[in-house]
Structure formats: C-alpha cells, structure tokens
Amino acid sequence: MAKWFVGQDHQHLFCLPENQVRLQTSMKKELERLRENHLKIQAVVFAANQEQISDQYHYGLRGYNQVTCEIKYL
C-alpha cells in the first residue's frame, strides 16, 4: 500500500512506528485545522445569505412603498 502512495524508495518511511505516529499526529492536526476553517466558512456564507435576504426584503419594501404611493394618487 505504501508503494502506491510514495513509491518504493520511500516505503521504509511508513514501516517505522515513530513515523506512523508522526504522520497520524500531523494528519489529526490538519483535520482539526480544516474543521475550524470549515466552521468559519459556514459562518461567512450564513452571514452573506442573511445580508442578501435583508437586501431583498428592503428592495421589496421600497417597491411596496412606491406602489402604495402611486395608488394614493390614482
């Protein structure tokens, strides 16, 4: 299996227990970093969607106000 990832020259790196532990530790740290960034990205997307909804709401209110003003003058 190690041959498939890194080739025959580096196969011995995965055979040493300390290298496997080091690899697992770095993978756990990277996974945690990705989880934290994912939460931040979700927050930004949520805020952007809320802003878009708010803009659409205000645009709708302006249109409603214009229509009601036009009806008053008919």
Residue frames as a rotation matrix with the C-alpha (Angstrom) as fourth column:
MET 1
0.567 0.824 0.000 0.00
0.824 -0.567 0.000 0.00
0.000 0.000 -1.000 0.00
ALA 2
0.418 -0.486 -0.767 2.83
0.170 -0.788 0.592 2.40
-0.892 -0.378 -0.246 0.82
LYS 3
-0.589 -0.645 0.488 4.27
0.573 0.093 0.814 1.80
-0.570 0.759 0.315 -2.63
TRP 4
0.030 0.713 0.701 1.14
0.980 -0.158 0.118 3.23
0.195 0.683 -0.704 -4.17
PHE 5
0.866 0.366 -0.341 1.39
0.458 -0.853 0.250 6.49
-0.199 -0.373 -0.906 -2.22
VAL 6
0.694 -0.644 -0.322 5.10
-0.458 -0.740 0.493 7.28
-0.556 -0.194 -0.808 -2.25
GLY 7
0.607 -0.486 -0.629 6.85
-0.563 0.296 -0.771 4.71
0.561 0.822 -0.094 -4.38
GLN 8
0.729 -0.320 -0.605 9.39
0.431 0.901 0.042 2.07
0.531 -0.292 0.795 -3.49
ASP 9
-0.234 -0.933 0.275 12.14
0.313 -0.340 -0.887 4.48
0.921 -0.121 0.371 -2.47
HIS 10
-0.564 0.059 0.823 10.15
-0.626 -0.681 -0.380 5.89
0.538 -0.730 0.421 0.42
GLN 11
0.291 0.736 -0.612 8.31
-0.123 0.663 0.739 2.76
0.949 -0.140 0.284 1.51
HIS 12
-0.309 -0.511 -0.802 10.57
0.694 0.455 -0.557 2.38
0.650 -0.729 0.214 4.55
LEU 13
-0.844 0.007 0.536 9.27
-0.259 -0.881 -0.396 5.68
0.469 -0.473 0.746 5.98
PHE 14
0.089 0.976 0.201 5.87
-0.818 -0.043 0.573 4.12
0.568 -0.216 0.794 6.62
CYS 15
0.287 -0.038 -0.957 7.32
0.194 0.981 0.019 0.98
0.938 -0.191 0.289 8.18
LEU 16
-0.757 -0.628 -0.182 8.83
0.329 -0.125 -0.936 2.74
0.565 -0.768 0.301 11.18
PRO 17
0.007 0.835 -0.550 6.34
0.973 0.120 0.195 3.06
0.229 -0.537 -0.812 14.09
GLU 18
-0.282 -0.142 -0.949 7.57
0.581 -0.813 -0.051 6.53
-0.764 -0.565 0.311 15.06
ASN 19
-0.990 -0.054 -0.129 6.97
-0.072 -0.591 0.804 7.77
-0.120 0.805 0.581 11.51
GLN 20
-0.460 0.887 -0.045 3.47
0.576 0.336 0.746 6.34
0.676 0.317 -0.665 11.55
VAL 21
0.070 0.440 -0.895 2.75
0.962 -0.268 -0.057 8.12
-0.265 -0.857 -0.442 14.84
ARG 22
-0.644 -0.396 -0.655 4.21
0.236 -0.917 0.322 11.35
-0.727 0.053 0.684 13.47
LEU 23
-0.937 0.329 0.118 2.11
0.081 -0.124 0.989 11.01
0.340 0.936 0.090 10.32
GLN 24
-0.144 0.931 -0.335 -1.07
0.853 0.289 0.436 10.32
0.502 -0.222 -0.836 12.33
THR 25
-0.101 0.036 -0.994 -0.39
0.787 -0.608 -0.102 13.28
-0.608 -0.793 0.033 14.60
SER 26
-0.871 -0.255 -0.421 0.14
-0.021 -0.835 0.550 15.66
-0.491 0.488 0.722 11.71
MET 27
-0.735 0.671 0.098 -2.99
0.300 0.193 0.934 14.33
0.608 0.716 -0.343 9.99
LYS 28
0.003 0.736 -0.677 -5.02
0.997 0.052 0.062 14.91
0.081 -0.675 -0.734 13.18
LYS 29
-0.387 -0.220 -0.895 -3.72
0.429 -0.903 0.037 18.48
-0.816 -0.369 0.444 13.42
GLU 30
-0.996 0.008 -0.089 -4.54
-0.084 -0.426 0.901 19.11
-0.031 0.904 0.425 9.77
LEU 31
-0.436 0.894 -0.104 -8.03
0.666 0.398 0.631 17.68
0.605 0.206 -0.769 10.21
GLU 32
0.023 0.406 -0.914 -8.65
0.913 -0.381 -0.146 19.93
-0.407 -0.831 -0.379 13.20
ARG 33
-0.711 -0.344 -0.614 -7.43
0.096 -0.912 0.399 22.95
-0.697 0.224 0.681 11.23
LEU 34
-0.912 0.402 0.078 -9.77
0.094 0.019 0.995 22.06
0.399 0.916 -0.055 8.38
ARG 35
-0.153 0.890 -0.430 -12.70
0.941 0.264 0.211 21.68
0.301 -0.372 -0.878 10.79
GLU 36
-0.180 0.024 -0.983 -12.04
0.611 -0.781 -0.131 25.12
-0.771 -0.624 0.126 12.28
ASN 37
-0.906 -0.195 -0.376 -11.80
-0.153 -0.676 0.721 26.69
-0.395 0.711 0.582 8.83
HIS 38
-0.703 0.707 0.079 -14.97
0.501 0.413 0.761 24.92
0.506 0.574 -0.644 7.75
LEU 39
0.021 0.709 -0.705 -16.87
0.975 -0.169 -0.142 26.48
-0.219 -0.684 -0.695 10.67
LYS 40
-0.424 -0.250 -0.870 -15.52
0.180 -0.965 0.190 29.91
-0.888 -0.076 0.454 9.75
ILE 41
-0.998 0.058 -0.038 -16.52
-0.045 -0.131 0.990 29.45
0.052 0.990 0.133 6.12
GLN 42
-0.381 0.916 -0.127 -20.00
0.844 0.400 0.357 28.35
0.378 0.029 -0.925 7.14
ALA 43
-0.020 0.335 -0.942 -20.37
0.738 -0.630 -0.240 31.48
-0.674 -0.700 -0.235 9.29
VAL 44
-0.732 -0.313 -0.606 -19.34
-0.125 -0.812 0.570 33.73
-0.670 0.492 0.555 6.40
VAL 45
-0.891 0.449 0.072 -21.74
0.217 0.282 0.934 32.02
0.399 0.848 -0.349 3.98
PHE 46
-0.151 0.866 -0.476 -24.56
0.988 0.153 -0.035 32.29
0.042 -0.476 -0.879 6.52
ALA 47
-0.187 0.017 -0.982 -23.88
0.401 -0.912 -0.092 36.00
-0.897 -0.411 0.163 7.05
ALA 48
-0.940 -0.181 -0.290 -23.75
-0.185 -0.443 0.877 36.61
-0.287 0.878 0.383 3.31
ASN 49
-0.645 0.764 0.029 -27.06
0.583 0.467 0.665 34.82
0.495 0.445 -0.746 2.84
GLN 50
-0.007 0.628 -0.778 -28.63
0.924 -0.293 -0.244 36.84
-0.381 -0.721 -0.579 5.65
GLU 51
-0.523 -0.267 -0.809 -27.36
0.035 -0.955 0.293 40.07
-0.852 0.125 0.509 4.04
GLN 52
-0.985 0.174 -0.009 -28.81
-0.002 0.036 0.999 39.01
0.175 0.984 -0.035 0.70
ILE 53
-0.293 0.926 -0.238 -32.17
0.906 0.348 0.239 38.22
0.305 -0.146 -0.941 2.31
SER 54
-0.072 0.205 -0.976 -32.09
0.652 -0.731 -0.202 41.58
-0.755 -0.651 -0.081 4.08
ASP 55
-0.836 -0.281 -0.471 -31.33
-0.153 -0.705 0.692 43.39
-0.527 0.651 0.546 0.82
GLN 56
-0.810 0.582 0.072 -34.18
0.333 0.356 0.873 41.58
0.483 0.731 -0.482 -0.93
TYR 57
-0.099 0.775 -0.625 -36.53
0.990 0.013 -0.142 42.47
-0.102 -0.632 -0.768 1.92
HIS 58
-0.264 -0.062 -0.963 -35.61
0.266 -0.964 -0.011 46.16
-0.927 -0.259 0.271 1.75
TYR 59
-0.985 -0.069 -0.161 -35.93
-0.138 -0.258 0.956 46.14
-0.107 0.964 0.244 -2.03
GLY 60
-0.526 0.848 -0.063 -39.39
0.715 0.481 0.508 44.61
0.461 0.222 -0.859 -1.66
LEU 61
-0.024 0.498 -0.867 -40.39
0.844 -0.455 -0.284 47.25
-0.536 -0.739 -0.409 0.89
ARG 62
-0.671 -0.273 -0.689 -39.28
-0.073 -0.901 0.428 50.05
-0.738 0.337 0.585 -1.44
GLY 63
-0.936 0.351 0.010 -41.34
0.080 0.187 0.979 48.55
0.342 0.918 -0.203 -4.23
TYR 64
-0.235 0.878 -0.418 -44.33
0.956 0.287 0.065 48.21
0.177 -0.384 -0.906 -1.92
ASN 65
-0.189 0.109 -0.976 -43.99
0.518 -0.833 -0.194 51.85
-0.834 -0.542 0.101 -0.81
GLN 66
-0.912 -0.175 -0.372 -43.80
-0.205 -0.592 0.780 53.04
-0.356 0.787 0.503 -4.40
VAL 67
-0.720 0.694 0.002 -46.89
0.432 0.446 0.784 51.09
0.543 0.565 -0.621 -5.35
THR 68
-0.055 0.738 -0.673 -48.88
0.987 -0.061 -0.148 52.35
-0.151 -0.672 -0.725 -2.36
CYS 69
-0.463 -0.157 -0.872 -47.86
0.170 -0.982 0.087 55.94
-0.870 -0.108 0.481 -3.15
GLU 70
-0.986 0.089 -0.144 -48.97
-0.158 -0.179 0.971 55.52
0.060 0.980 0.190 -6.75
ILE 71
-0.458 0.870 -0.183 -52.30
0.777 0.492 0.393 54.05
0.432 0.038 -0.901 -5.65
LYS 72
-0.219 0.341 -0.914 -52.92
0.737 -0.557 -0.384 57.05
-0.640 -0.758 -0.130 -3.37
TYR 73
-0.592 -0.116 -0.798 -52.59
-0.229 -0.925 0.304 59.42
-0.773 0.363 0.520 -6.30
LEU 74
-0.922 0.288 0.258 -54.95
0.366 0.429 0.826 57.49
0.127 0.856 -0.501 -8.64
